[in-house]
Amino acid sequence: MSASVPESLLTPKEVSAVYRVDPRTVLRWAKAGRIKSVDTPGGRLKRFRASDVEALLAAPDEPQNEPEPVRCSRT
C-alpha cells in the first residue's frame, strides 16, 4: 500500500501573493464562498488547498454587477 502525499496548504498571505491582493481580501473570498478554506485545529486560522487556488485561477471571471453609468443631459 502506498502512502498518499498530503496536499500542500497555503496561508492567506501566500494566496494573496498569487492574486496580488491583500490577505484580508482572500479571507473575504473564503467567507463569501468564492474559494474553499480549511480551518486549523484551533479554528482561528484558515488555510487554502493549492488545488483550490489553481482552480480559481483557471475559472473564468465572474460577471461583475456594476451599476449602469449615469447619463446627464445638457439643457
mmCIF file of the N, C-alpha and C atoms, coordinates in Angstrom:
data_MODEL
# 
_entry.id   MODEL 
# 
loop_
_atom_site.group_PDB 
_atom_site.id 
_atom_site.type_symbol 
_atom_site.label_atom_id 
_atom_site.label_alt_id 
_atom_site.label_comp_id 
_atom_site.label_asym_id 
_atom_site.label_entity_id 
_atom_site.label_seq_id 
_atom_site.pdbx_PDB_ins_code 
_atom_site.Cartn_x 
_atom_site.Cartn_y 
_atom_site.Cartn_z 
_atom_site.occupancy 
_atom_site.B_iso_or_equiv 
_atom_site.pdbx_formal_charge 
_atom_site.auth_seq_id 
_atom_site.auth_comp_id 
_atom_site.auth_asym_id 
_atom_site.auth_atom_id 
_atom_site.pdbx_PDB_model_num 
ATOM 1   N N  . MET A 1 1  ? 0.843   -1.178 0.000   1.00 0.00 ? 1  MET A N  1 
ATOM 2   C CA . MET A 1 1  ? 0.000   0.000  0.000   1.00 0.00 ? 1  MET A CA 1 
ATOM 3   C C  . MET A 1 1  ? 0.886   1.239  0.000   1.00 0.00 ? 1  MET A C  1 
ATOM 4   N N  . SER A 1 2  ? 0.619   2.169  -0.885  1.00 0.00 ? 2  SER A N  1 
ATOM 5   C CA . SER A 1 2  ? 1.449   3.366  -0.969  1.00 0.00 ? 2  SER A CA 1 
ATOM 6   C C  . SER A 1 2  ? 0.868   4.470  -0.095  1.00 0.00 ? 2  SER A C  1 
ATOM 7   N N  . ALA A 1 3  ? 1.753   5.239  0.474   1.00 0.00 ? 3  ALA A N  1 
ATOM 8   C CA . ALA A 1 3  ? 1.328   6.355  1.321   1.00 0.00 ? 3  ALA A CA 1 
ATOM 9   C C  . ALA A 1 3  ? 0.949   7.534  0.436   1.00 0.00 ? 3  ALA A C  1 
ATOM 10  N N  . SER A 1 4  ? -0.165  8.158  0.738   1.00 0.00 ? 4  SER A N  1 
ATOM 11  C CA . SER A 1 4  ? -0.578  9.313  -0.056  1.00 0.00 ? 4  SER A CA 1 
ATOM 12  C C  . SER A 1 4  ? 0.173   10.554 0.412   1.00 0.00 ? 4  SER A C  1 
ATOM 13  N N  . VAL A 1 5  ? 0.486   11.388 -0.529  1.00 0.00 ? 5  VAL A N  1 
ATOM 14  C CA . VAL A 1 5  ? 1.204   12.624 -0.227  1.00 0.00 ? 5  VAL A CA 1 
ATOM 15  C C  . VAL A 1 5  ? 0.164   13.674 0.154   1.00 0.00 ? 5  VAL A C  1 
ATOM 16  N N  . PRO A 1 6  ? 0.302   14.281 1.342   1.00 0.00 ? 6  PRO A N  1 
ATOM 17  C CA . PRO A 1 6  ? -0.677  15.306 1.719   1.00 0.00 ? 6  PRO A CA 1 
ATOM 18  C C  . PRO A 1 6  ? -0.565  16.528 0.804   1.00 0.00 ? 6  PRO A C  1 
ATOM 19  N N  . GLU A 1 7  ? -1.712  17.074 0.478   1.00 0.00 ? 7  GLU A N  1 
ATOM 20  C CA . GLU A 1 7  ? -1.733  18.253 -0.387  1.00 0.00 ? 7  GLU A CA 1 
ATOM 21  C C  . GLU A 1 7  ? -1.228  19.463 0.393   1.00 0.00 ? 7  GLU A C  1 
ATOM 22  N N  . SER A 1 8  ? -0.474  20.310 -0.277  1.00 0.00 ? 8  SER A N  1 
ATOM 23  C CA . SER A 1 8  ? 0.068   21.478 0.404   1.00 0.00 ? 8  SER A CA 1 
ATOM 24  C C  . SER A 1 8  ? -1.035  22.487 0.696   1.00 0.00 ? 8  SER A C  1 
ATOM 25  N N  . LEU A 1 9  ? -0.932  23.112 1.855   1.00 0.00 ? 9  LEU A N  1 
ATOM 26  C CA . LEU A 1 9  ? -1.869  24.145 2.271   1.00 0.00 ? 9  LEU A CA 1 
ATOM 27  C C  . LEU A 1 9  ? -1.160  25.483 2.263   1.00 0.00 ? 9  LEU A C  1 
ATOM 28  N N  . LEU A 1 10 ? -1.848  26.491 1.790   1.00 0.00 ? 10 LEU A N  1 
ATOM 29  C CA . LEU A 1 10 ? -1.275  27.828 1.687   1.00 0.00 ? 10 LEU A CA 1 
ATOM 30  C C  . LEU A 1 10 ? -1.919  28.759 2.699   1.00 0.00 ? 10 LEU A C  1 
ATOM 31  N N  . THR A 1 11 ? -1.151  29.711 3.175   1.00 0.00 ? 11 THR A N  1 
ATOM 32  C CA . THR A 1 11 ? -1.667  30.728 4.092   1.00 0.00 ? 11 THR A CA 1 
ATOM 33  C C  . THR A 1 11 ? -2.371  31.808 3.278   1.00 0.00 ? 11 THR A C  1 
ATOM 34  N N  . PRO A 1 12 ? -3.199  32.630 3.923   1.00 0.00 ? 12 PRO A N  1 
ATOM 35  C CA . PRO A 1 12 ? -3.811  33.751 3.200   1.00 0.00 ? 12 PRO A CA 1 
ATOM 36  C C  . PRO A 1 12 ? -2.769  34.660 2.552   1.00 0.00 ? 12 PRO A C  1 
ATOM 37  N N  . LYS A 1 13 ? -1.639  34.830 3.206   1.00 0.00 ? 13 LYS A N  1 
ATOM 38  C CA . LYS A 1 13 ? -0.586  35.685 2.652   1.00 0.00 ? 13 LYS A CA 1 
ATOM 39  C C  . LYS A 1 13 ? -0.013  35.085 1.370   1.00 0.00 ? 13 LYS A C  1 
ATOM 40  N N  . GLU A 1 14 ? 0.172   33.760 1.354   1.00 0.00 ? 14 GLU A N  1 
ATOM 41  C CA . GLU A 1 14 ? 0.699   33.105 0.157   1.00 0.00 ? 14 GLU A CA 1 
ATOM 42  C C  . GLU A 1 14 ? -0.304  33.180 -0.995  1.00 0.00 ? 14 GLU A C  1 
ATOM 43  N N  . VAL A 1 15 ? -1.586  32.989 -0.698  1.00 0.00 ? 15 VAL A N  1 
ATOM 44  C CA . VAL A 1 15 ? -2.619  33.083 -1.727  1.00 0.00 ? 15 VAL A CA 1 
ATOM 45  C C  . VAL A 1 15 ? -2.709  34.513 -2.245  1.00 0.00 ? 15 VAL A C  1 
ATOM 46  N N  . SER A 1 16 ? -2.599  35.472 -1.335  1.00 0.00 ? 16 SER A N  1 
ATOM 47  C CA . SER A 1 16 ? -2.695  36.878 -1.753  1.00 0.00 ? 16 SER A CA 1 
ATOM 48  C C  . SER A 1 16 ? -1.544  37.261 -2.690  1.00 0.00 ? 16 SER A C  1 
ATOM 49  N N  . ALA A 1 17 ? -0.382  36.631 -2.514  1.00 0.00 ? 17 ALA A N  1 
ATOM 50  C CA . ALA A 1 17 ? 0.741   36.910 -3.404  1.00 0.00 ? 17 ALA A CA 1 
ATOM 51  C C  . ALA A 1 17 ? 0.454   36.396 -4.815  1.00 0.00 ? 17 ALA A C  1 
ATOM 52  N N  . VAL A 1 18 ? -0.255  35.275 -4.919  1.00 0.00 ? 18 VAL A N  1 
ATOM 53  C CA . VAL A 1 18 ? -0.604  34.719 -6.225  1.00 0.00 ? 18 VAL A CA 1 
ATOM 54  C C  . VAL A 1 18 ? -1.557  35.655 -6.967  1.00 0.00 ? 18 VAL A C  1 
ATOM 55  N N  . TYR A 1 19 ? -2.558  36.169 -6.254  1.00 0.00 ? 19 TYR A N  1 
ATOM 56  C CA . TYR A 1 19 ? -3.581  37.014 -6.864  1.00 0.00 ? 19 TYR A CA 1 
ATOM 57  C C  . TYR A 1 19 ? -3.256  38.502 -6.826  1.00 0.00 ? 19 TYR A C  1 
ATOM 58  N N  . ARG A 1 20 ? -2.187  38.850 -6.123  1.00 0.00 ? 20 ARG A N  1 
ATOM 59  C CA . ARG A 1 20 ? -1.775  40.252 -5.967  1.00 0.00 ? 20 ARG A CA 1 
ATOM 60  C C  . ARG A 1 20 ? -2.870  41.087 -5.320  1.00 0.00 ? 20 ARG A C  1 
ATOM 61  N N  . VAL A 1 21 ? -3.386  40.559 -4.204  1.00 0.00 ? 21 VAL A N  1 
ATOM 62  C CA . VAL A 1 21 ? -4.386  41.264 -3.413  1.00 0.00 ? 21 VAL A CA 1 
ATOM 63  C C  . VAL A 1 21 ? -3.947  41.229 -1.954  1.00 0.00 ? 21 VAL A C  1 
ATOM 64  N N  . ASP A 1 22 ? -4.660  41.936 -1.119  1.00 0.00 ? 22 ASP A N  1 
ATOM 65  C CA . ASP A 1 22 ? -4.382  41.947 0.309   1.00 0.00 ? 22 ASP A CA 1 
ATOM 66  C C  . ASP A 1 22 ? -4.840  40.619 0.920   1.00 0.00 ? 22 ASP A C  1 
ATOM 67  N N  . PRO A 1 23 ? -4.133  40.096 1.923   1.00 0.00 ? 23 PRO A N  1 
ATOM 68  C CA . PRO A 1 23 ? -4.573  38.855 2.572   1.00 0.00 ? 23 PRO A CA 1 
ATOM 69  C C  . PRO A 1 23 ? -5.998  38.920 3.116   1.00 0.00 ? 23 PRO A C  1 
ATOM 70  N N  . ARG A 1 24 ? -6.436  40.098 3.536   1.00 0.00 ? 24 ARG A N  1 
ATOM 71  C CA . ARG A 1 24 ? -7.814  40.233 4.028   1.00 0.00 ? 24 ARG A CA 1 
ATOM 72  C C  . ARG A 1 24 ? -8.834  39.983 2.914   1.00 0.00 ? 24 ARG A C  1 
ATOM 73  N N  . THR A 1 25 ? -8.453  40.316 1.679   1.00 0.00 ? 25 THR A N  1 
ATOM 74  C CA . THR A 1 25 ? -9.330  40.054 0.548   1.00 0.00 ? 25 THR A CA 1 
ATOM 75  C C  . THR A 1 25 ? -9.519  38.552 0.367   1.00 0.00 ? 25 THR A C  1 
ATOM 76  N N  . VAL A 1 26 ? -8.452  37.786 0.527   1.00 0.00 ? 26 VAL A N  1 
ATOM 77  C CA . VAL A 1 26 ? -8.535  36.327 0.420   1.00 0.00 ? 26 VAL A CA 1 
ATOM 78  C C  . VAL A 1 26 ? -9.476  35.779 1.494   1.00 0.00 ? 26 VAL A C  1 
ATOM 79  N N  . LEU A 1 27 ? -9.387  36.313 2.704   1.00 0.00 ? 27 LEU A N  1 
ATOM 80  C CA . LEU A 1 27 ? -10.275 35.865 3.778   1.00 0.00 ? 27 LEU A CA 1 
ATOM 81  C C  . LEU A 1 27 ? -11.726 36.235 3.481   1.00 0.00 ? 27 LEU A C  1 
ATOM 82  N N  . ARG A 1 28 ? -11.952 37.391 2.858   1.00 0.00 ? 28 ARG A N  1 
ATOM 83  C CA . ARG A 1 28 ? -13.315 37.768 2.465   1.00 0.00 ? 28 ARG A CA 1 
ATOM 84  C C  . ARG A 1 28 ? -13.840 36.831 1.386   1.00 0.00 ? 28 ARG A C  1 
ATOM 85  N N  . TRP A 1 29 ? -12.977 36.437 0.440   1.00 0.00 ? 29 TRP A N  1 
ATOM 86  C CA . TRP A 1 29 ? -13.379 35.487 -0.593  1.00 0.00 ? 29 TRP A CA 1 
ATOM 87  C C  . TRP A 1 29 ? -13.803 34.167 0.047   1.00 0.00 ? 29 TRP A C  1 
ATOM 88  N N  . ALA A 1 30 ? -13.063 33.730 1.048   1.00 0.00 ? 30 ALA A N  1 
ATOM 89  C CA . ALA A 1 30 ? -13.391 32.474 1.732   1.00 0.00 ? 30 ALA A CA 1 
ATOM 90  C C  . ALA A 1 30 ? -14.733 32.593 2.442   1.00 0.00 ? 30 ALA A C  1 
ATOM 91  N N  . LYS A 1 31 ? -14.950 33.708 3.097   1.00 0.00 ? 31 LYS A N  1 
ATOM 92  C CA . LYS A 1 31 ? -16.212 33.926 3.815   1.00 0.00 ? 31 LYS A CA 1 
ATOM 93  C C  . LYS A 1 31 ? -17.389 33.956 2.842   1.00 0.00 ? 31 LYS A C  1 
ATOM 94  N N  . ALA A 1 32 ? -17.168 34.512 1.648   1.00 0.00 ? 32 ALA A N  1 
ATOM 95  C CA . ALA A 1 32 ? -18.218 34.611 0.635   1.00 0.00 ? 32 ALA A CA 1 
ATOM 96  C C  . ALA A 1 32 ? -18.397 33.308 -0.149  1.00 0.00 ? 32 ALA A C  1 
ATOM 97  N N  . GLY A 1 33 ? -17.495 32.348 0.048   1.00 0.00 ? 33 GLY A N  1 
ATOM 98  C CA . GLY A 1 33 ? -17.597 31.068 -0.645  1.00 0.00 ? 33 GLY A CA 1 
ATOM 99  C C  . GLY A 1 33 ? -16.948 31.047 -2.015  1.00 0.00 ? 33 GLY A C  1 
ATOM 100 N N  . ARG A 1 34 ? -16.205 32.066 -2.343  1.00 0.00 ? 34 ARG A N  1 
ATOM 101 C CA . ARG A 1 34 ? -15.549 32.133 -3.653  1.00 0.00 ? 34 ARG A CA 1 
ATOM 102 C C  . ARG A 1 34 ? -14.381 31.153 -3.740  1.00 0.00 ? 34 ARG A C  1 
ATOM 103 N N  . ILE A 1 35 ? -13.722 30.884 -2.607  1.00 0.00 ? 35 ILE A N  1 
ATOM 104 C CA . ILE A 1 35 ? -12.627 29.928 -2.539  1.00 0.00 ? 35 ILE A CA 1 
ATOM 105 C C  . ILE A 1 35 ? -12.812 29.097 -1.274  1.00 0.00 ? 35 ILE A C  1 
ATOM 106 N N  . LYS A 1 36 ? -12.562 27.804 -1.373  1.00 0.00 ? 36 LYS A N  1 
ATOM 107 C CA . LYS A 1 36 ? -12.725 26.913 -0.230  1.00 0.00 ? 36 LYS A CA 1 
ATOM 108 C C  . LYS A 1 36 ? -11.549 27.086 0.718   1.00 0.00 ? 36 LYS A C  1 
ATOM 109 N N  . SER A 1 37 ? -11.835 26.954 2.008   1.00 0.00 ? 37 SER A N  1 
ATOM 110 C CA . SER A 1 37 ? -10.772 27.072 3.008   1.00 0.00 ? 37 SER A CA 1 
ATOM 111 C C  . SER A 1 37 ? -10.860 25.914 3.991   1.00 0.00 ? 37 SER A C  1 
ATOM 112 N N  . VAL A 1 38 ? -9.754  25.695 4.699   1.00 0.00 ? 38 VAL A N  1 
ATOM 113 C CA . VAL A 1 38 ? -9.660  24.672 5.728   1.00 0.00 ? 38 VAL A CA 1 
ATOM 114 C C  . VAL A 1 38 ? -9.309  25.383 7.026   1.00 0.00 ? 38 VAL A C  1 
ATOM 115 N N  . ASP A 1 39 ? -10.092 25.124 8.067   1.00 0.00 ? 39 ASP A N  1 
ATOM 116 C CA . ASP A 1 39 ? -9.778  25.717 9.370   1.00 0.00 ? 39 ASP A CA 1 
ATOM 117 C C  . ASP A 1 39 ? -8.694  24.897 10.058  1.00 0.00 ? 39 ASP A C  1 
ATOM 118 N N  . THR A 1 40 ? -7.791  25.562 10.733  1.00 0.00 ? 40 THR A N  1 
ATOM 119 C CA . THR A 1 40 ? -6.768  24.874 11.509  1.00 0.00 ? 40 THR A CA 1 
ATOM 120 C C  . THR A 1 40 ? -7.426  24.287 12.756  1.00 0.00 ? 40 THR A C  1 
ATOM 121 N N  . PRO A 1 41 ? -6.763  23.350 13.440  1.00 0.00 ? 41 PRO A N  1 
ATOM 122 C CA . PRO A 1 41 ? -7.379  22.717 14.608  1.00 0.00 ? 41 PRO A CA 1 
ATOM 123 C C  . PRO A 1 41 ? -7.893  23.702 15.664  1.00 0.00 ? 41 PRO A C  1 
ATOM 124 N N  . GLY A 1 42 ? -7.230  24.798 15.856  1.00 0.00 ? 42 GLY A N  1 
ATOM 125 C CA . GLY A 1 42 ? -7.696  25.786 16.825  1.00 0.00 ? 42 GLY A CA 1 
ATOM 126 C C  . GLY A 1 42 ? -8.900  26.571 16.340  1.00 0.00 ? 42 GLY A C  1 
ATOM 127 N N  . GLY A 1 43 ? -9.134  26.570 15.028  1.00 0.00 ? 43 GLY A N  1 
ATOM 128 C CA . GLY A 1 43 ? -10.282 27.243 14.459  1.00 0.00 ? 43 GLY A CA 1 
ATOM 129 C C  . GLY A 1 43 ? -10.095 28.716 14.162  1.00 0.00 ? 43 GLY A C  1 
ATOM 130 N N  . ARG A 1 44 ? -8.961  29.267 14.539  1.00 0.00 ? 44 ARG A N  1 
ATOM 131 C CA . ARG A 1 44 ? -8.753  30.705 14.332  1.00 0.00 ? 44 ARG A CA 1 
ATOM 132 C C  . ARG A 1 44 ? -8.181  31.020 12.962  1.00 0.00 ? 44 ARG A C  1 
ATOM 133 N N  . LEU A 1 45 ? -7.384  30.103 12.410  1.00 0.00 ? 45 LEU A N  1 
ATOM 134 C CA . LEU A 1 45 ? -6.672  30.387 11.175  1.00 0.00 ? 45 LEU A CA 1 
ATOM 135 C C  . LEU A 1 45 ? -7.256  29.589 10.019  1.00 0.00 ? 45 LEU A C  1 
ATOM 136 N N  . LYS A 1 46 ? -7.119  30.131 8.824   1.00 0.00 ? 46 LYS A N  1 
ATOM 137 C CA . LYS A 1 46 ? -7.588  29.448 7.624   1.00 0.00 ? 46 LYS A CA 1 
ATOM 138 C C  . LYS A 1 46 ? -6.392  29.119 6.738   1.00 0.00 ? 46 LYS A C  1 
ATOM 139 N N  . ARG A 1 47 ? -6.518  28.000 6.065   1.00 0.00 ? 47 ARG A N  1 
ATOM 140 C CA . ARG A 1 47 ? -5.532  27.589 5.073   1.00 0.00 ? 47 ARG A CA 1 
ATOM 141 C C  . ARG A 1 47 ? -6.282  27.233 3.801   1.00 0.00 ? 47 ARG A C  1 
ATOM 142 N N  . PHE A 1 48 ? -5.570  27.251 2.686   1.00 0.00 ? 48 PHE A N  1 
ATOM 143 C CA . PHE A 1 48 ? -6.186  27.032 1.385   1.00 0.00 ? 48 PHE A CA 1 
ATOM 144 C C  . PHE A 1 48 ? -5.415  25.961 0.639   1.00 0.00 ? 48 PHE A C  1 
ATOM 145 N N  . ARG A 1 49 ? -6.148  24.994 0.073   1.00 0.00 ? 49 ARG A N  1 
ATOM 146 C CA . ARG A 1 49 ? -5.517  23.934 -0.714  1.00 0.00 ? 49 ARG A CA 1 
ATOM 147 C C  . ARG A 1 49 ? -4.984  24.531 -2.006  1.00 0.00 ? 49 ARG A C  1 
ATOM 148 N N  . ALA A 1 50 ? -3.796  24.088 -2.396  1.00 0.00 ? 50 ALA A N  1 
ATOM 149 C CA . ALA A 1 50 ? -3.185  24.590 -3.630  1.00 0.00 ? 50 ALA A CA 1 
ATOM 150 C C  . ALA A 1 50 ? -4.072  24.301 -4.828  1.00 0.00 ? 50 ALA A C  1 
ATOM 151 N N  . SER A 1 51 ? -4.747  23.145 -4.834  1.00 0.00 ? 51 SER A N  1 
ATOM 152 C CA . SER A 1 51 ? -5.616  22.801 -5.968  1.00 0.00 ? 51 SER A CA 1 
ATOM 153 C C  . SER A 1 51 ? -6.810  23.747 -6.062  1.00 0.00 ? 51 SER A C  1 
ATOM 154 N N  . ASP A 1 52 ? -7.343  24.215 -4.917  1.00 0.00 ? 52 ASP A N  1 
ATOM 155 C CA . ASP A 1 52 ? -8.451  25.168 -4.939  1.00 0.00 ? 52 ASP A CA 1 
ATOM 156 C C  . ASP A 1 52 ? -7.998  26.523 -5.454  1.00 0.00 ? 52 ASP A C  1 
ATOM 157 N N  . VAL A 1 53 ? -6.775  26.909 -5.100  1.00 0.00 ? 53 VAL A N  1 
ATOM 158 C CA . VAL A 1 53 ? -6.227  28.185 -5.576  1.00 0.00 ? 53 VAL A CA 1 
ATOM 159 C C  . VAL A 1 53 ? -6.040  28.121 -7.093  1.00 0.00 ? 53 VAL A C  1 
ATOM 160 N N  . GLU A 1 54 ? -5.505  27.003 -7.587  1.00 0.00 ? 54 GLU A N  1 
ATOM 161 C CA . GLU A 1 54 ? -5.302  26.840 -9.024  1.00 0.00 ? 54 GLU A CA 1 
ATOM 162 C C  . GLU A 1 54 ? -6.635  26.796 -9.762  1.00 0.00 ? 54 GLU A C  1 
ATOM 163 N N  . ALA A 1 55 ? -7.644  26.159 -9.158  1.00 0.00 ? 55 ALA A N  1 
ATOM 164 C CA . ALA A 1 55 ? -8.962  26.076 -9.796  1.00 0.00 ? 55 ALA A CA 1 
ATOM 165 C C  . ALA A 1 55 ? -9.579  27.466 -9.940  1.00 0.00 ? 55 ALA A C  1 
ATOM 166 N N  . LEU A 1 56 ? -9.398  28.311 -8.936  1.00 0.00 ? 56 LEU A N  1 
ATOM 167 C CA . LEU A 1 56 ? -9.937  29.662 -9.015  1.00 0.00 ? 56 LEU A CA 1 
ATOM 168 C C  . LEU A 1 56 ? -9.214  30.464 -10.094 1.00 0.00 ? 56 LEU A C  1 
ATOM 169 N N  . LEU A 1 57 ? -7.914  30.222 -10.253 1.00 0.00 ? 57 LEU A N  1 
ATOM 170 C CA . LEU A 1 57 ? -7.160  30.901 -11.316 1.00 0.00 ? 57 LEU A CA 1 
ATOM 171 C C  . LEU A 1 57 ? -7.655  30.479 -12.690 1.00 0.00 ? 57 LEU A C  1 
ATOM 172 N N  . ALA A 1 58 ? -8.017  29.198 -12.836 1.00 0.00 ? 58 ALA A N  1 
ATOM 173 C CA . ALA A 1 58 ? -8.441  28.676 -14.129 1.00 0.00 ? 58 ALA A CA 1 
ATOM 174 C C  . ALA A 1 58 ? -9.884  29.039 -14.456 1.00 0.00 ? 58 ALA A C  1 
ATOM 175 N N  . ALA A 1 59 ? -10.684 29.356 -13.442 1.00 0.00 ? 59 ALA A N  1 
ATOM 176 C CA . ALA A 1 59 ? -12.098 29.667 -13.658 1.00 0.00 ? 59 ALA A CA 1 
ATOM 177 C C  . ALA A 1 59 ? -12.240 31.017 -14.344 1.00 0.00 ? 59 ALA A C  1 
ATOM 178 N N  . PRO A 1 60 ? -13.218 31.121 -15.229 1.00 0.00 ? 60 PRO A N  1 
ATOM 179 C CA . PRO A 1 60 ? -13.450 32.429 -15.860 1.00 0.00 ? 60 PRO A CA 1 
ATOM 180 C C  . PRO A 1 60 ? -13.933 33.428 -14.814 1.00 0.00 ? 60 PRO A C  1 
ATOM 181 N N  . ASP A 1 61 ? -13.655 34.670 -15.073 1.00 0.00 ? 61 ASP A N  1 
ATOM 182 C CA . ASP A 1 61 ? -14.077 35.707 -14.138 1.00 0.00 ? 61 ASP A CA 1 
ATOM 183 C C  . ASP A 1 61 ? -15.595 35.728 -14.023 1.00 0.00 ? 61 ASP A C  1 
ATOM 184 N N  . GLU A 1 62 ? -16.054 35.935 -12.808 1.00 0.00 ? 62 GLU A N  1 
ATOM 185 C CA . GLU A 1 62 ? -17.484 36.056 -12.591 1.00 0.00 ? 62 GLU A CA 1 
ATOM 186 C C  . GLU A 1 62 ? -17.927 37.430 -13.082 1.00 0.00 ? 62 GLU A C  1 
ATOM 187 N N  . PRO A 1 63 ? -19.116 37.505 -13.653 1.00 0.00 ? 63 PRO A N  1 
ATOM 188 C CA . PRO A 1 63 ? -19.578 38.824 -14.111 1.00 0.00 ? 63 PRO A CA 1 
ATOM 189 C C  . PRO A 1 63 ? -19.741 39.767 -12.928 1.00 0.00 ? 63 PRO A C  1 
ATOM 190 N N  . GLN A 1 64 ? -19.300 40.949 -13.122 1.00 0.00 ? 64 GLN A N  1 
ATOM 191 C CA . GLN A 1 64 ? -19.398 41.956 -12.070 1.00 0.00 ? 64 GLN A CA 1 
ATOM 192 C C  . GLN A 1 64 ? -20.730 42.660 -12.172 1.00 0.00 ? 64 GLN A C  1 
ATOM 193 N N  . ASN A 1 65 ? -21.356 42.883 -11.049 1.00 0.00 ? 65 ASN A N  1 
ATOM 194 C CA . ASN A 1 65 ? -22.620 43.613 -11.021 1.00 0.00 ? 65 ASN A CA 1 
ATOM 195 C C  . ASN A 1 65 ? -22.322 45.087 -10.835 1.00 0.00 ? 65 ASN A C  1 
ATOM 196 N N  . GLU A 1 66 ? -21.916 45.701 -11.927 1.00 0.00 ? 66 GLU A N  1 
ATOM 197 C CA . GLU A 1 66 ? -21.571 47.113 -11.874 1.00 0.00 ? 66 GLU A CA 1 
ATOM 198 C C  . GLU A 1 66 ? -22.809 47.932 -12.236 1.00 0.00 ? 66 GLU A C  1 
ATOM 199 N N  . PRO A 1 67 ? -22.999 49.034 -11.575 1.00 0.00 ? 67 PRO A N  1 
ATOM 200 C CA . PRO A 1 67 ? -24.161 49.867 -11.910 1.00 0.00 ? 67 PRO A CA 1 
ATOM 201 C C  . PRO A 1 67 ? -23.980 50.504 -13.281 1.00 0.00 ? 67 PRO A C  1 
ATOM 202 N N  . GLU A 1 68 ? -25.110 50.774 -13.896 1.00 0.00 ? 68 GLU A N  1 
ATOM 203 C CA . GLU A 1 68 ? -25.077 51.449 -15.192 1.00 0.00 ? 68 GLU A CA 1 
ATOM 204 C C  . GLU A 1 68 ? -24.568 52.879 -14.985 1.00 0.00 ? 68 GLU A C  1 
ATOM 205 N N  . PRO A 1 69 ? -23.813 53.390 -15.952 1.00 0.00 ? 69 PRO A N  1 
ATOM 206 C CA . PRO A 1 69 ? -23.345 54.768 -15.814 1.00 0.00 ? 69 PRO A CA 1 
ATOM 207 C C  . PRO A 1 69 ? -24.516 55.745 -15.872 1.00 0.00 ? 69 PRO A C  1 
ATOM 208 N N  . VAL A 1 70 ? -24.408 56.794 -15.128 1.00 0.00 ? 70 VAL A N  1 
ATOM 209 C CA . VAL A 1 70 ? -25.454 57.823 -15.101 1.00 0.00 ? 70 VAL A CA 1 
ATOM 210 C C  . VAL A 1 70 ? -25.188 58.781 -16.250 1.00 0.00 ? 70 VAL A C  1 
ATOM 211 N N  . ARG A 1 71 ? -26.180 58.975 -17.058 1.00 0.00 ? 71 ARG A N  1 
ATOM 212 C CA . ARG A 1 71 ? -26.054 59.875 -18.198 1.00 0.00 ? 71 ARG A CA 1 
ATOM 213 C C  . ARG A 1 71 ? -26.725 61.205 -17.838 1.00 0.00 ? 71 ARG A C  1 
ATOM 214 N N  . CYS A 1 72 ? -25.994 62.252 -18.011 1.00 0.00 ? 72 CYS A N  1 
ATOM 215 C CA . CYS A 1 72 ? -26.524 63.585 -17.734 1.00 0.00 ? 72 CYS A CA 1 
ATOM 216 C C  . CYS A 1 72 ? -26.858 64.261 -19.062 1.00 0.00 ? 72 CYS A C  1 
ATOM 217 N N  . SER A 1 73 ? -28.019 64.797 -19.130 1.00 0.00 ? 73 SER A N  1 
ATOM 218 C CA . SER A 1 73 ? -28.398 65.513 -20.358 1.00 0.00 ? 73 SER A CA 1 
ATOM 219 C C  . SER A 1 73 ? -28.147 67.005 -20.143 1.00 0.00 ? 73 SER A C  1 
ATOM 220 N N  . ARG A 1 74 ? -27.649 67.612 -21.161 1.00 0.00 ? 74 ARG A N  1 
ATOM 221 C CA . ARG A 1 74 ? -27.383 69.050 -21.096 1.00 0.00 ? 74 ARG A CA 1 
ATOM 222 C C  . ARG A 1 74 ? -28.580 69.781 -21.659 1.00 0.00 ? 74 ARG A C  1 
ATOM 223 N N  . THR A 1 75 ? -28.970 70.808 -20.969 1.00 0.00 ? 75 THR A N  1 
ATOM 224 C CA . THR A 1 75 ? -30.128 71.592 -21.443 1.00 0.00 ? 75 THR A CA 1 
ATOM 225 C C  . THR A 1 75 ? -29.739 72.988 -21.823 1.00 0.00 ? 75 THR A C  1 
# 
